[in-house]
Amino acid sequence: RKMYLAREVRGLGLGKRLLDRALAFARGKRYARVELETASVLERAIALYAAAGFRPLERRPSACRCDRAFALELA
């Protein structure tokens, strides 16, 4: 549901590894699409998602603390 790293281990590439692992799991389950929601203030997370191929969605996020939504087509 959430991806979070403690401040002291940020910048070590662990977020990318965690995202890659989650996407591999989704592909293994033959999911066609992954959607995520985040907050604009999380600029490094948004850069990570963009680098992985996620594209912005026009819809409003459903989570109350999020103001951005993204999707990645897997199939």
PDB file of N, CA, C, O and CB in Angstrom:
ATOM      1  N   ARG A   1       0.812  -1.184   0.000  1.00  0.00           N
ATOM      2  CA  ARG A   1       0.000   0.000   0.000  1.00  0.00           C
ATOM      3  C   ARG A   1       0.858   1.251   0.000  1.00  0.00           C
ATOM      4  O   ARG A   1       0.544   2.222  -0.689  1.00  0.00           O
ATOM      5  CB  ARG A   1      -0.925  -0.004   1.185  1.00  0.00           C
ATOM      6  N   LYS A   2       1.943   1.236   0.770  1.00  0.00           N
ATOM      7  CA  LYS A   2       2.817   2.409   0.813  1.00  0.00           C
ATOM      8  C   LYS A   2       4.256   1.975   0.624  1.00  0.00           C
ATOM      9  O   LYS A   2       4.648   0.860   0.969  1.00  0.00           O
ATOM     10  CB  LYS A   2       2.655   3.178   2.143  1.00  0.00           C
ATOM     11  N   MET A   3       5.023   2.886   0.068  1.00  0.00           N
ATOM     12  CA  MET A   3       6.456   2.700  -0.051  1.00  0.00           C
ATOM     13  C   MET A   3       7.100   3.807   0.762  1.00  0.00           C
ATOM     14  O   MET A   3       6.868   4.986   0.492  1.00  0.00           O
ATOM     15  CB  MET A   3       6.932   2.719  -1.551  1.00  0.00           C
ATOM     16  N   TYR A   4       7.894   3.453   1.736  1.00  0.00           N
ATOM     17  CA  TYR A   4       8.526   4.453   2.587  1.00  0.00           C
ATOM     18  C   TYR A   4       9.894   3.947   3.020  1.00  0.00           C
ATOM     19  O   TYR A   4      10.060   2.778   3.365  1.00  0.00           O
ATOM     20  CB  TYR A   4       7.643   4.777   3.819  1.00  0.00           C
ATOM     21  N   LEU A   5      10.863   4.844   2.994  1.00  0.00           N
ATOM     22  CA  LEU A   5      12.200   4.513   3.481  1.00  0.00           C
ATOM     23  C   LEU A   5      12.581   5.490   4.585  1.00  0.00           C
ATOM     24  O   LEU A   5      12.301   6.684   4.485  1.00  0.00           O
ATOM     25  CB  LEU A   5      13.242   4.548   2.326  1.00  0.00           C
ATOM     26  N   ALA A   6      13.213   4.989   5.627  1.00  0.00           N
ATOM     27  CA  ALA A   6      13.708   5.850   6.691  1.00  0.00           C
ATOM     28  C   ALA A   6      14.726   6.833   6.111  1.00  0.00           C
ATOM     29  O   ALA A   6      15.475   6.497   5.193  1.00  0.00           O
ATOM     30  CB  ALA A   6      14.339   5.010   7.836  1.00  0.00           C
ATOM     31  N   ARG A   7      14.743   8.017   6.644  1.00  0.00           N
ATOM     32  CA  ARG A   7      15.608   9.096   6.144  1.00  0.00           C
ATOM     33  C   ARG A   7      17.070   8.654   6.002  1.00  0.00           C
ATOM     34  O   ARG A   7      17.737   9.014   5.032  1.00  0.00           O
ATOM     35  CB  ARG A   7      15.526  10.303   7.079  1.00  0.00           C
ATOM     36  N   GLU A   8      17.561   7.878   6.962  1.00  0.00           N
ATOM     37  CA  GLU A   8      18.985   7.512   6.951  1.00  0.00           C
ATOM     38  C   GLU A   8      19.371   6.534   5.844  1.00  0.00           C
ATOM     39  O   GLU A   8      20.560   6.358   5.580  1.00  0.00           O
ATOM     40  CB  GLU A   8      19.356   6.916   8.273  1.00  0.00           C
ATOM     41  N   VAL A   9      18.407   5.897   5.192  1.00  0.00           N
ATOM     42  CA  VAL A   9      18.752   4.981   4.094  1.00  0.00           C
ATOM     43  C   VAL A   9      18.285   5.500   2.731  1.00  0.00           C
ATOM     44  O   VAL A   9      18.391   4.792   1.729  1.00  0.00           O
ATOM     45  CB  VAL A   9      18.141   3.607   4.352  1.00  0.00           C
ATOM     46  N   ARG A  10      17.781   6.706   2.692  1.00  0.00           N
ATOM     47  CA  ARG A  10      17.389   7.294   1.408  1.00  0.00           C
ATOM     48  C   ARG A  10      18.631   7.642   0.606  1.00  0.00           C
ATOM     49  O   ARG A  10      19.671   7.986   1.168  1.00  0.00           O
ATOM     50  CB  ARG A  10      16.509   8.554   1.617  1.00  0.00           C
ATOM     51  N   GLY A  11      18.513   7.549  -0.712  1.00  0.00           N
ATOM     52  CA  GLY A  11      19.636   7.875  -1.584  1.00  0.00           C
ATOM     53  C   GLY A  11      20.574   6.718  -1.840  1.00  0.00           C
ATOM     54  O   GLY A  11      21.617   6.892  -2.471  1.00  0.00           O
ATOM     55  N   LEU A  12      20.217   5.530  -1.358  1.00  0.00           N
ATOM     56  CA  LEU A  12      21.067   4.346  -1.549  1.00  0.00           C
ATOM     57  C   LEU A  12      20.557   3.429  -2.666  1.00  0.00           C
ATOM     58  O   LEU A  12      21.115   2.356  -2.894  1.00  0.00           O
ATOM     59  CB  LEU A  12      21.158   3.560  -0.248  1.00  0.00           C
ATOM     60  N   GLY A  13      19.503   3.850  -3.354  1.00  0.00           N
ATOM     61  CA  GLY A  13      18.950   3.022  -4.422  1.00  0.00           C
ATOM     62  C   GLY A  13      17.932   2.006  -3.948  1.00  0.00           C
ATOM     63  O   GLY A  13      17.441   1.202  -4.741  1.00  0.00           O
ATOM     64  N   LEU A  14      17.611   2.033  -2.668  1.00  0.00           N
ATOM     65  CA  LEU A  14      16.669   1.051  -2.136  1.00  0.00           C
ATOM     66  C   LEU A  14      15.241   1.290  -2.628  1.00  0.00           C
ATOM     67  O   LEU A  14      14.490   0.335  -2.829  1.00  0.00           O
ATOM     68  CB  LEU A  14      16.698   1.077  -0.620  1.00  0.00           C
ATOM     69  N   GLY A  15      14.864   2.542  -2.821  1.00  0.00           N
ATOM     70  CA  GLY A  15      13.525   2.843  -3.343  1.00  0.00           C
ATOM     71  C   GLY A  15      13.335   2.259  -4.729  1.00  0.00           C
ATOM     72  O   GLY A  15      12.283   1.697  -5.032  1.00  0.00           O
ATOM     73  N   LYS A  16      14.347   2.390  -5.569  1.00  0.00           N
ATOM     74  CA  LYS A  16      14.272   1.813  -6.920  1.00  0.00           C
ATOM     75  C   LYS A  16      14.181   0.300  -6.846  1.00  0.00           C
ATOM     76  O   LYS A  16      13.404  -0.312  -7.579  1.00  0.00           O
ATOM     77  CB  LYS A  16      15.495   2.228  -7.764  1.00  0.00           C
ATOM     78  N   ARG A  17      14.962  -0.305  -5.973  1.00  0.00           N
ATOM     79  CA  ARG A  17      14.915  -1.766  -5.827  1.00  0.00           C
ATOM     80  C   ARG A  17      13.548  -2.225  -5.336  1.00  0.00           C
ATOM     81  O   ARG A  17      13.012  -3.227  -5.810  1.00  0.00           O
ATOM     82  CB  ARG A  17      16.005  -2.245  -4.859  1.00  0.00           C
ATOM     83  N   LEU A  18      12.996  -1.490  -4.391  1.00  0.00           N
ATOM     84  CA  LEU A  18      11.678  -1.827  -3.867  1.00  0.00           C
ATOM     85  C   LEU A  18      10.597  -1.684  -4.946  1.00  0.00           C
ATOM     86  O   LEU A  18       9.735  -2.552  -5.087  1.00  0.00           O
ATOM     87  CB  LEU A  18      11.346  -0.937  -2.665  1.00  0.00           C
ATOM     88  N   LEU A  19      10.652  -0.590  -5.700  1.00  0.00           N
ATOM     89  CA  LEU A  19       9.695  -0.395  -6.792  1.00  0.00           C
ATOM     90  C   LEU A  19       9.860  -1.484  -7.850  1.00  0.00           C
ATOM     91  O   LEU A  19       8.869  -2.050  -8.311  1.00  0.00           O
ATOM     92  CB  LEU A  19       9.876   0.998  -7.429  1.00  0.00           C
ATOM     93  N   ASP A  20      11.089  -1.781  -8.235  1.00  0.00           N
ATOM     94  CA  ASP A  20      11.339  -2.837  -9.225  1.00  0.00           C
ATOM     95  C   ASP A  20      10.765  -4.170  -8.754  1.00  0.00           C
ATOM     96  O   ASP A  20      10.181  -4.918  -9.538  1.00  0.00           O
ATOM     97  CB  ASP A  20      12.850  -2.980  -9.496  1.00  0.00           C
ATOM     98  N   ARG A  21      10.936  -4.455  -7.483  1.00  0.00           N
ATOM     99  CA  ARG A  21      10.423  -5.718  -6.922  1.00  0.00           C
ATOM    100  C   ARG A  21       8.897  -5.756  -6.944  1.00  0.00           C
ATOM    101  O   ARG A  21       8.303  -6.785  -7.269  1.00  0.00           O
ATOM    102  CB  ARG A  21      10.927  -5.910  -5.479  1.00  0.00           C
ATOM    103  N   ALA A  22       8.267  -4.639  -6.601  1.00  0.00           N
ATOM    104  CA  ALA A  22       6.804  -4.564  -6.628  1.00  0.00           C
ATOM    105  C   ALA A  22       6.278  -4.711  -8.050  1.00  0.00           C
ATOM    106  O   ALA A  22       5.272  -5.385  -8.271  1.00  0.00           O
ATOM    107  CB  ALA A  22       6.322  -3.236  -6.022  1.00  0.00           C
ATOM    108  N   LEU A  23       6.949  -4.087  -9.017  1.00  0.00           N
ATOM    109  CA  LEU A  23       6.511  -4.199 -10.412  1.00  0.00           C
ATOM    110  C   LEU A  23       6.745  -5.614 -10.953  1.00  0.00           C
ATOM    111  O   LEU A  23       5.941  -6.111 -11.741  1.00  0.00           O
ATOM    112  CB  LEU A  23       7.251  -3.169 -11.289  1.00  0.00           C
ATOM    113  N   ALA A  24       7.823  -6.258 -10.544  1.00  0.00           N
ATOM    114  CA  ALA A  24       8.060  -7.646 -10.946  1.00  0.00           C
ATOM    115  C   ALA A  24       6.966  -8.550 -10.396  1.00  0.00           C
ATOM    116  O   ALA A  24       6.502  -9.456 -11.089  1.00  0.00           O
ATOM    117  CB  ALA A  24       9.443  -8.125 -10.463  1.00  0.00           C
ATOM    118  N   PHE A  25       6.556  -8.313  -9.167  1.00  0.00           N
ATOM    119  CA  PHE A  25       5.469  -9.067  -8.568  1.00  0.00           C
ATOM    120  C   PHE A  25       4.189  -8.879  -9.376  1.00  0.00           C
ATOM    121  O   PHE A  25       3.497  -9.849  -9.685  1.00  0.00           O
ATOM    122  CB  PHE A  25       5.254  -8.639  -7.109  1.00  0.00           C
ATOM    123  N   ALA A  26       3.875  -7.632  -9.716  1.00  0.00           N
ATOM    124  CA  ALA A  26       2.670  -7.329 -10.497  1.00  0.00           C
ATOM    125  C   ALA A  26       2.719  -8.002 -11.863  1.00  0.00           C
ATOM    126  O   ALA A  26       1.720  -8.551 -12.328  1.00  0.00           O
ATOM    127  CB  ALA A  26       2.507  -5.811 -10.667  1.00  0.00           C
ATOM    128  N   ARG A  27       3.870  -7.958 -12.494  1.00  0.00           N
ATOM    129  CA  ARG A  27       4.010  -8.628 -13.805  1.00  0.00           C
ATOM    130  C   ARG A  27       3.836 -10.140 -13.653  1.00  0.00           C
ATOM    131  O   ARG A  27       3.211 -10.787 -14.494  1.00  0.00           O
ATOM    132  CB  ARG A  27       5.399  -8.312 -14.441  1.00  0.00           C
ATOM    133  N   GLY A  28       4.391 -10.694 -12.583  1.00  0.00           N
ATOM    134  CA  GLY A  28       4.256 -12.128 -12.316  1.00  0.00           C
ATOM    135  C   GLY A  28       2.812 -12.553 -12.114  1.00  0.00           C
ATOM    136  O   GLY A  28       2.438 -13.685 -12.420  1.00  0.00           O
ATOM    137  N   LYS A  29       2.005 -11.636 -11.598  1.00  0.00           N
ATOM    138  CA  LYS A  29       0.576 -11.888 -11.412  1.00  0.00           C
ATOM    139  C   LYS A  29      -0.226 -11.531 -12.664  1.00  0.00           C
ATOM    140  O   LYS A  29      -1.454 -11.616 -12.678  1.00  0.00           O
ATOM    141  CB  LYS A  29       0.052 -11.094 -10.215  1.00  0.00           C
ATOM    142  N   ARG A  30       0.490 -11.134 -13.707  1.00  0.00           N
ATOM    143  CA  ARG A  30      -0.102 -10.763 -15.007  1.00  0.00           C
ATOM    144  C   ARG A  30      -1.042  -9.561 -14.927  1.00  0.00           C
ATOM    145  O   ARG A  30      -2.030  -9.480 -15.656  1.00  0.00           O
ATOM    146  CB  ARG A  30      -0.859 -11.941 -15.578  1.00  0.00           C
ATOM    147  N   TYR A  31      -0.718  -8.633 -14.031  1.00  0.00           N
ATOM    148  CA  TYR A  31      -1.484  -7.393 -13.988  1.00  0.00           C
ATOM    149  C   TYR A  31      -1.183  -6.598 -15.251  1.00  0.00           C
ATOM    150  O   TYR A  31      -0.049  -6.592 -15.729  1.00  0.00           O
ATOM    151  CB  TYR A  31      -1.149  -6.563 -12.708  1.00  0.00           C
ATOM    152  N   ALA A  32      -2.176  -5.942 -15.780  1.00  0.00           N
ATOM    153  CA  ALA A  32      -2.007  -5.155 -16.996  1.00  0.00           C
ATOM    154  C   ALA A  32      -1.563  -3.728 -16.687  1.00  0.00           C
ATOM    155  O   ALA A  32      -0.960  -3.064 -17.530  1.00  0.00           O
ATOM    156  CB  ALA A  32      -3.303  -5.135 -17.792  1.00  0.00           C
ATOM    157  N   ARG A  33      -1.864  -3.262 -15.480  1.00  0.00           N
ATOM    158  CA  ARG A  33      -1.624  -1.857 -15.167  1.00  0.00           C
ATOM    159  C   ARG A  33      -1.427  -1.682 -13.657  1.00  0.00           C
ATOM    160  O   ARG A  33      -2.054  -2.364 -12.846  1.00  0.00           O
ATOM    161  CB  ARG A  33      -2.799  -0.978 -15.668  1.00  0.00           C
ATOM    162  N   VAL A  34      -0.548  -0.762 -13.311  1.00  0.00           N
ATOM    163  CA  VAL A  34      -0.342  -0.384 -11.924  1.00  0.00           C
ATOM    164  C   VAL A  34      -0.643   1.112 -11.803  1.00  0.00           C
ATOM    165  O   VAL A  34      -0.149   1.918 -12.591  1.00  0.00           O
ATOM    166  CB  VAL A  34       1.120  -0.721 -11.448  1.00  0.00           C
ATOM    167  N   GLU A  35      -1.446   1.466 -10.821  1.00  0.00           N
ATOM    168  CA  GLU A  35      -1.727   2.866 -10.543  1.00  0.00           C
ATOM    169  C   GLU A  35      -1.217   3.195  -9.150  1.00  0.00           C
ATOM    170  O   GLU A  35      -1.222   2.345  -8.260  1.00  0.00           O
ATOM    171  CB  GLU A  35      -3.246   3.174 -10.668  1.00  0.00           C
ATOM    172  N   LEU A  36      -0.781   4.425  -8.969  1.00  0.00           N
ATOM    173  CA  LEU A  36      -0.336   4.872  -7.661  1.00  0.00           C
ATOM    174  C   LEU A  36      -0.753   6.316  -7.460  1.00  0.00           C
ATOM    175  O   LEU A  36      -1.013   7.051  -8.411  1.00  0.00           O
ATOM    176  CB  LEU A  36       1.190   4.716  -7.510  1.00  0.00           C
ATOM    177  N   GLU A  37      -0.808   6.699  -6.193  1.00  0.00           N
ATOM    178  CA  GLU A  37      -1.131   8.063  -5.818  1.00  0.00           C
ATOM    179  C   GLU A  37      -0.046   8.564  -4.880  1.00  0.00           C
ATOM    180  O   GLU A  37       0.507   7.800  -4.089  1.00  0.00           O
ATOM    181  CB  GLU A  37      -2.537   8.153  -5.155  1.00  0.00           C
ATOM    182  N   THR A  38       0.257   9.866  -4.975  1.00  0.00           N
ATOM    183  CA  THR A  38       1.302  10.456  -4.152  1.00  0.00           C
ATOM    184  C   THR A  38       1.008  11.935  -3.950  1.00  0.00           C
ATOM    185  O   THR A  38       0.017  12.460  -4.458  1.00  0.00           O
ATOM    186  CB  THR A  38       2.695  10.257  -4.797  1.00  0.00           C
ATOM    187  N   ALA A  39       1.867  12.588  -3.214  1.00  0.00           N
ATOM    188  CA  ALA A  39       1.733  14.024  -2.962  1.00  0.00           C
ATOM    189  C   ALA A  39       2.821  14.777  -3.732  1.00  0.00           C
ATOM    190  O   ALA A  39       3.948  14.299  -3.857  1.00  0.00           O
ATOM    191  CB  ALA A  39       1.823  14.333  -1.434  1.00  0.00           C
ATOM    192  N   SER A  40       2.475  15.941  -4.237  1.00  0.00           N
ATOM    193  CA  SER A  40       3.411  16.746  -5.030  1.00  0.00           C
ATOM    194  C   SER A  40       4.692  17.081  -4.286  1.00  0.00           C
ATOM    195  O   SER A  40       5.738  17.255  -4.912  1.00  0.00           O
ATOM    196  CB  SER A  40       2.747  18.021  -5.463  1.00  0.00           C
ATOM    197  N   VAL A  41       4.633  17.174  -2.970  1.00  0.00           N
ATOM    198  CA  VAL A  41       5.829  17.516  -2.197  1.00  0.00           C
ATOM    199  C   VAL A  41       6.872  16.393  -2.224  1.00  0.00           C
ATOM    200  O   VAL A  41       8.034  16.633  -1.895  1.00  0.00           O
ATOM    201  CB  VAL A  41       5.444  17.828  -0.753  1.00  0.00           C
ATOM    202  N   LEU A  42       6.487  15.201  -2.601  1.00  0.00           N
ATOM    203  CA  LEU A  42       7.422  14.065  -2.652  1.00  0.00           C
ATOM    204  C   LEU A  42       8.101  14.017  -4.020  1.00  0.00           C
ATOM    205  O   LEU A  42       7.913  13.075  -4.790  1.00  0.00           O
ATOM    206  CB  LEU A  42       6.681  12.721  -2.365  1.00  0.00           C
ATOM    207  N   GLU A  43       8.881  15.034  -4.299  1.00  0.00           N
ATOM    208  CA  GLU A  43       9.487  15.214  -5.619  1.00  0.00           C
ATOM    209  C   GLU A  43      10.419  14.077  -6.015  1.00  0.00           C
ATOM    210  O   GLU A  43      10.429  13.669  -7.176  1.00  0.00           O
ATOM    211  CB  GLU A  43      10.244  16.507  -5.656  1.00  0.00           C
ATOM    212  N   ARG A  44      11.196  13.562  -5.078  1.00  0.00           N
ATOM    213  CA  ARG A  44      12.114  12.469  -5.410  1.00  0.00           C
ATOM    214  C   ARG A  44      11.355  11.193  -5.741  1.00  0.00           C
ATOM    215  O   ARG A  44      11.760  10.436  -6.623  1.00  0.00           O
ATOM    216  CB  ARG A  44      13.081  12.214  -4.254  1.00  0.00           C
ATOM    217  N   ALA A  45      10.254  10.954  -5.034  1.00  0.00           N
ATOM    218  CA  ALA A  45       9.425   9.781  -5.331  1.00  0.00           C
ATOM    219  C   ALA A  45       8.807   9.922  -6.718  1.00  0.00           C
ATOM    220  O   ALA A  45       8.774   8.957  -7.482  1.00  0.00           O
ATOM    221  CB  ALA A  45       8.315   9.603  -4.260  1.00  0.00           C
ATOM    222  N   ILE A  46       8.325  11.099  -7.042  1.00  0.00           N
ATOM    223  CA  ILE A  46       7.723  11.326  -8.362  1.00  0.00           C
ATOM    224  C   ILE A  46       8.762  11.125  -9.455  1.00  0.00           C
ATOM    225  O   ILE A  46       8.453  10.562 -10.505  1.00  0.00           O
ATOM    226  CB  ILE A  46       7.118  12.747  -8.453  1.00  0.00           C
ATOM    227  N   ALA A  47       9.982  11.575  -9.223  1.00  0.00           N
ATOM    228  CA  ALA A  47      11.063  11.356 -10.198  1.00  0.00           C
ATOM    229  C   ALA A  47      11.342   9.863 -10.363  1.00  0.00           C
ATOM    230  O   ALA A  47      11.587   9.400 -11.477  1.00  0.00           O
ATOM    231  CB  ALA A  47      12.353  12.093  -9.759  1.00  0.00           C
ATOM    232  N   LEU A  48      11.306   9.118  -9.279  1.00  0.00           N
ATOM    233  CA  LEU A  48      11.506   7.668  -9.330  1.00  0.00           C
ATOM    234  C   LEU A  48      10.414   7.019 -10.170  1.00  0.00           C
ATOM    235  O   LEU A  48      10.702   6.182 -11.026  1.00  0.00           O
ATOM    236  CB  LEU A  48      11.519   7.064  -7.908  1.00  0.00           C
ATOM    237  N   TYR A  49       9.161   7.401  -9.931  1.00  0.00           N
ATOM    238  CA  TYR A  49       8.043   6.832 -10.685  1.00  0.00           C
ATOM    239  C   TYR A  49       8.150   7.181 -12.168  1.00  0.00           C
ATOM    240  O   TYR A  49       7.920   6.330 -13.026  1.00  0.00           O
ATOM    241  CB  TYR A  49       6.705   7.332 -10.120  1.00  0.00           C
ATOM    242  N   ALA A  50       8.498   8.427 -12.468  1.00  0.00           N
ATOM    243  CA  ALA A  50       8.643   8.851 -13.867  1.00  0.00           C
ATOM    244  C   ALA A  50       9.755   8.058 -14.561  1.00  0.00           C
ATOM    245  O   ALA A  50       9.601   7.638 -15.708  1.00  0.00           O
ATOM    246  CB  ALA A  50       8.944  10.370 -13.945  1.00  0.00           C
ATOM    247  N   ALA A  51      10.868   7.856 -13.866  1.00  0.00           N
ATOM    248  CA  ALA A  51      11.984   7.088 -14.437  1.00  0.00           C
ATOM    249  C   ALA A  51      11.585   5.643 -14.704  1.00  0.00           C
ATOM    250  O   ALA A  51      12.134   5.005 -15.603  1.00  0.00           O
ATOM    251  CB  ALA A  51      13.194   7.127 -13.498  1.00  0.00           C
ATOM    252  N   ALA A  52      10.635   5.119 -13.931  1.00  0.00           N
ATOM    253  CA  ALA A  52      10.158   3.745 -14.122  1.00  0.00           C
ATOM    254  C   ALA A  52       9.110   3.659 -15.237  1.00  0.00           C
ATOM    255  O   ALA A  52       8.688   2.565 -15.611  1.00  0.00           O
ATOM    256  CB  ALA A  52       9.571   3.205 -12.811  1.00  0.00           C
ATOM    257  N   GLY A  53       8.694   4.806 -15.762  1.00  0.00           N
ATOM    258  CA  GLY A  53       7.733   4.792 -16.862  1.00  0.00           C
ATOM    259  C   GLY A  53       6.323   5.183 -16.500  1.00  0.00           C
ATOM    260  O   GLY A  53       5.448   5.185 -17.366  1.00  0.00           O
ATOM    261  N   PHE A  54       6.069   5.516 -15.240  1.00  0.00           N
ATOM    262  CA  PHE A  54       4.735   5.948 -14.843  1.00  0.00           C
ATOM    263  C   PHE A  54       4.398   7.274 -15.510  1.00  0.00           C
ATOM    264  O   PHE A  54       5.252   8.149 -15.651  1.00  0.00           O
ATOM    265  CB  PHE A  54       4.635   6.074 -13.313  1.00  0.00           C
ATOM    266  N   ARG A  55       3.138   7.411 -15.919  1.00  0.00           N
ATOM    267  CA  ARG A  55       2.638   8.628 -16.557  1.00  0.00           C
ATOM    268  C   ARG A  55       1.510   9.208 -15.719  1.00  0.00           C
ATOM    269  O   ARG A  55       0.739   8.464 -15.112  1.00  0.00           O
ATOM    270  CB  ARG A  55       2.154   8.341 -18.003  1.00  0.00           C
ATOM    271  N   PRO A  56       1.407  10.545 -15.681  1.00  0.00           N
ATOM    272  CA  PRO A  56       0.340  11.177 -14.887  1.00  0.00           C
ATOM    273  C   PRO A  56      -1.056  10.800 -15.373  1.00  0.00           C
ATOM    274  O   PRO A  56      -1.289  10.619 -16.568  1.00  0.00           O
ATOM    275  CB  PRO A  56       0.492  12.688 -14.922  1.00  0.00           C
ATOM    276  N   LEU A  57      -1.970  10.687 -14.427  1.00  0.00           N
ATOM    277  CA  LEU A  57      -3.382  10.468 -14.730  1.00  0.00           C
ATOM    278  C   LEU A  57      -4.129  11.774 -14.495  1.00  0.00           C
ATOM    279  O   LEU A  57      -3.725  12.592 -13.668  1.00  0.00           O
ATOM    280  CB  LEU A  57      -3.982   9.312 -13.858  1.00  0.00           C
ATOM    281  N   GLU A  58      -5.208  11.961 -15.223  1.00  0.00           N
ATOM    282  CA  GLU A  58      -6.004  13.174 -15.087  1.00  0.00           C
ATOM    283  C   GLU A  58      -6.971  13.111 -13.910  1.00  0.00           C
ATOM    284  O   GLU A  58      -7.443  14.148 -13.443  1.00  0.00           O
ATOM    285  CB  GLU A  58      -6.771  13.427 -16.358  1.00  0.00           C
ATOM    286  N   ARG A  59      -7.266  11.924 -13.430  1.00  0.00           N
ATOM    287  CA  ARG A  59      -8.259  11.788 -12.355  1.00  0.00           C
ATOM    288  C   ARG A  59      -7.704  12.268 -11.023  1.00  0.00           C
ATOM    289  O   ARG A  59      -6.492  12.305 -10.807  1.00  0.00           O
ATOM    290  CB  ARG A  59      -8.716  10.333 -12.231  1.00  0.00           C
ATOM    291  N   ARG A  60      -8.615  12.631 -10.145  1.00  0.00           N
ATOM    292  CA  ARG A  60      -8.239  13.028  -8.794  1.00  0.00           C
ATOM    293  C   ARG A  60      -7.934  11.783  -7.959  1.00  0.00           C
ATOM    294  O   ARG A  60      -8.643  10.781  -8.056  1.00  0.00           O
ATOM    295  CB  ARG A  60      -9.363  13.869  -8.134  1.00  0.00           C
ATOM    296  N   PRO A  61      -6.895  11.844  -7.150  1.00  0.00           N
ATOM    297  CA  PRO A  61      -6.574  10.713  -6.279  1.00  0.00           C
ATOM    298  C   PRO A  61      -7.678  10.472  -5.252  1.00  0.00           C
ATOM    299  O   PRO A  61      -8.394  11.397  -4.870  1.00  0.00           O
ATOM    300  CB  PRO A  61      -5.241  10.952  -5.567  1.00  0.00           C
ATOM    301  N   SER A  62      -7.807   9.242  -4.815  1.00  0.00           N
ATOM    302  CA  SER A  62      -8.813   8.910  -3.806  1.00  0.00           C
ATOM    303  C   SER A  62      -8.273   9.048  -2.383  1.00  0.00           C
ATOM    304  O   SER A  62      -9.050   9.254  -1.450  1.00  0.00           O
ATOM    305  CB  SER A  62      -9.321   7.496  -4.025  1.00  0.00           C
ATOM    306  N   ALA A  63      -6.959   8.936  -2.202  1.00  0.00           N
ATOM    307  CA  ALA A  63      -6.359   9.082  -0.871  1.00  0.00           C
ATOM    308  C   ALA A  63      -6.343  10.554  -0.469  1.00  0.00           C
ATOM    309  O   ALA A  63      -5.981  11.417  -1.268  1.00  0.00           O
ATOM    310  CB  ALA A  63      -4.921   8.497  -0.845  1.00  0.00           C
ATOM    311  N   CYS A  64      -6.731  10.830   0.752  1.00  0.00           N
ATOM    312  CA  CYS A  64      -6.909  12.218   1.192  1.00  0.00           C
ATOM    313  C   CYS A  64      -5.614  13.036   1.193  1.00  0.00           C
ATOM    314  O   CYS A  64      -5.670  14.243   0.957  1.00  0.00           O
ATOM    315  CB  CYS A  64      -7.500  12.232   2.575  1.00  0.00           C
ATOM    316  N   ARG A  65      -4.469  12.436   1.444  1.00  0.00           N
ATOM    317  CA  ARG A  65      -3.219  13.207   1.492  1.00  0.00           C
ATOM    318  C   ARG A  65      -2.492  13.258   0.155  1.00  0.00           C
ATOM    319  O   ARG A  65      -1.385  13.789   0.074  1.00  0.00           O
ATOM    320  CB  ARG A  65      -2.300  12.623   2.532  1.00  0.00           C
ATOM    321  N   CYS A  66      -3.096  12.717  -0.883  1.00  0.00           N
ATOM    322  CA  CYS A  66      -2.462  12.681  -2.201  1.00  0.00           C
ATOM    323  C   CYS A  66      -3.125  13.688  -3.142  1.00  0.00           C
ATOM    324  O   CYS A  66      -4.331  13.929  -3.077  1.00  0.00           O
ATOM    325  CB  CYS A  66      -2.537  11.260  -2.798  1.00  0.00           C
ATOM    326  N   ASP A  67      -2.305  14.262  -4.011  1.00  0.00           N
ATOM    327  CA  ASP A  67      -2.845  15.181  -5.005  1.00  0.00           C
ATOM    328  C   ASP A  67      -2.389  14.853  -6.424  1.00  0.00           C
ATOM    329  O   ASP A  67      -2.674  15.600  -7.359  1.00  0.00           O
ATOM    330  CB  ASP A  67      -2.449  16.590  -4.661  1.00  0.00           C
ATOM    331  N   ARG A  68      -1.687  13.744  -6.579  1.00  0.00           N
ATOM    332  CA  ARG A  68      -1.214  13.306  -7.896  1.00  0.00           C
ATOM    333  C   ARG A  68      -1.487  11.819  -8.057  1.00  0.00           C
ATOM    334  O   ARG A  68      -1.408  11.054  -7.095  1.00  0.00           O
ATOM    335  CB  ARG A  68       0.303  13.606  -8.076  1.00  0.00           C
ATOM    336  N   ALA A  69      -1.812  11.414  -9.286  1.00  0.00           N
ATOM    337  CA  ALA A  69      -2.042   9.999  -9.599  1.00  0.00           C
ATOM    338  C   ALA A  69      -1.246   9.647 -10.850  1.00  0.00           C
ATOM    339  O   ALA A  69      -1.118  10.458 -11.767  1.00  0.00           O
ATOM    340  CB  ALA A  69      -3.570   9.699  -9.804  1.00  0.00           C
ATOM    341  N   PHE A  70      -0.716   8.435 -10.877  1.00  0.00           N
ATOM    342  CA  PHE A  70       0.119   7.968 -11.988  1.00  0.00           C
ATOM    343  C   PHE A  70      -0.268   6.529 -12.337  1.00  0.00           C
ATOM    344  O   PHE A  70      -0.840   5.805 -11.523  1.00  0.00           O
ATOM    345  CB  PHE A  70       1.639   8.061 -11.625  1.00  0.00           C
ATOM    346  N   ALA A  71       0.064   6.137 -13.576  1.00  0.00           N
ATOM    347  CA  ALA A  71      -0.196   4.766 -14.006  1.00  0.00           C
ATOM    348  C   ALA A  71       0.961   4.271 -14.860  1.00  0.00           C
ATOM    349  O   ALA A  71       1.638   5.052 -15.529  1.00  0.00           O
ATOM    350  CB  ALA A  71      -1.528   4.674 -14.788  1.00  0.00           C
ATOM    351  N   LEU A  72       1.174   2.970 -14.826  1.00  0.00           N
ATOM    352  CA  LEU A  72       2.154   2.295 -15.658  1.00  0.00           C
ATOM    353  C   LEU A  72       1.466   1.102 -16.303  1.00  0.00           C
ATOM    354  O   LEU A  72       0.927   0.235 -15.615  1.00  0.00           O
ATOM    355  CB  LEU A  72       3.407   1.855 -14.830  1.00  0.00           C
ATOM    356  N   GLU A  73       1.490   1.066 -17.626  1.00  0.00           N
ATOM    357  CA  GLU A  73       0.926  -0.073 -18.362  1.00  0.00           C
ATOM    358  C   GLU A  73       1.972  -1.183 -18.378  1.00  0.00           C
ATOM    359  O   GLU A  73       3.108  -0.964 -18.799  1.00  0.00           O
ATOM    360  CB  GLU A  73       0.507   0.335 -19.831  1.00  0.00           C
ATOM    361  N   LEU A  74       1.594  -2.359 -17.925  1.00  0.00           N
ATOM    362  CA  LEU A  74       2.519  -3.491 -17.861  1.00  0.00           C
ATOM    363  C   LEU A  74       2.363  -4.430 -19.047  1.00  0.00           C
ATOM    364  O   LEU A  74       3.302  -5.141 -19.404  1.00  0.00           O
ATOM    365  CB  LEU A  74       2.311  -4.261 -16.575  1.00  0.00           C
ATOM    366  N   ALA A  75       1.197  -4.436 -19.651  1.00  0.00           N
ATOM    367  CA  ALA A  75       0.934  -5.371 -20.749  1.00  0.00           C
ATOM    368  C   ALA A  75       1.015  -4.686 -22.088  1.00  0.00           C
ATOM    369  O   ALA A  75       0.821  -5.326 -23.122  1.00  0.00           O
ATOM    370  CB  ALA A  75      -0.427  -6.014 -20.587  1.00  0.00           C
TER     371      ALA A  75
END
